[in-house]
Amino acid sequence: MAEVSHWVERTHTLEQQSQALEATMARLQAEMQERERVEAALRRSEAQLQRAYEDLEHCVEERTAALREANDNLVLEIVEHNKRQSLCKQPKIG
């Protein structure tokens, strides 16, 4: 009888351990799924950040080109203005 009781107790212990193992496996699976979800969200965020960086870089390049063109035009206007002033200051012959 003691032997049967031992096996009943042993079986009960194994069932508890099996249930605990199943619960642990379920938690691990849930954690793995959550980690995959978070990693996918991180990849999406990184891609969005990269696109935003590229868009900003493009805007900076466009603005820099526009400012260079405006600066070149101002330099030309200054040169033309200086030429006109120089002509006005020359004594008139005649």
Stockholm file with secondary structure:
# STOCKHOLM 1.0

chainA/1-94         MAEVSHWVERTHTLEQQSQALEATMARLQAEMQERERVEAALRRSEAQLQRAYEDLEHCVEERTAALREANDNLVLEIVEHNKRQSLCKQPKIG
#=GR chainA/1-94 SS CHHHHHHHHHHHHHHHHHHHHHHHHHHHHHHHHHHHHHHHHHHHHHHHHHHHHHHHHHHHHHHHHHHHHHHHHHHHHHHHHHHHHHHHHSCCCC
#=GC SS_cons        CHHHHHHHHHHHHHHHHHHHHHHHHHHHHHHHHHHHHHHHHHHHHHHHHHHHHHHHHHHHHHHHHHHHHHHHHHHHHHHHHHHHHHHHHSCCCC
//
